[in-house]
Amino acid sequence: MPTVNLDELEGAAMMVEDGGGTVTALVSRETGMIHLLNEEYMDEEAPMPSASGGDERYVPVPPAGTLGIGDGLVLRFAATHLADDQDTVRDLFRDRDTEGFARLLEQRGAGETWERFHEEATRTALRHWCEENGLQLAA
């Protein structure tokens, strides 16, 4: 079973999410290598798969939000760990103010809690996605 790098898979899912339909990420079922396809960047390390899909040798990486690791993860964290600040967190992410979120975490002493929450939720979501697609997440 091919192994996929956790950080690279998370990054690919975030790029697909942020790309607004202009970025495609495909994982090779043979090697576990992630290929990013868009008009501005082409992966030169290996032959490029078709972005149109239909090639069973590759599985498309869904957007981070579909995997539950995008903004929804931040909002779930806020609901359980920053209950009094949920509206503030929602506003920060609507405005794409990640620095403001970092400051809020620091003010509330919740930085380490967020890091653990993020790491565990991301690893769980990506491991589940890999298993569903016949891939293995690297340890």
Disulfide bonds with the S-S distance in Angstrom:
none
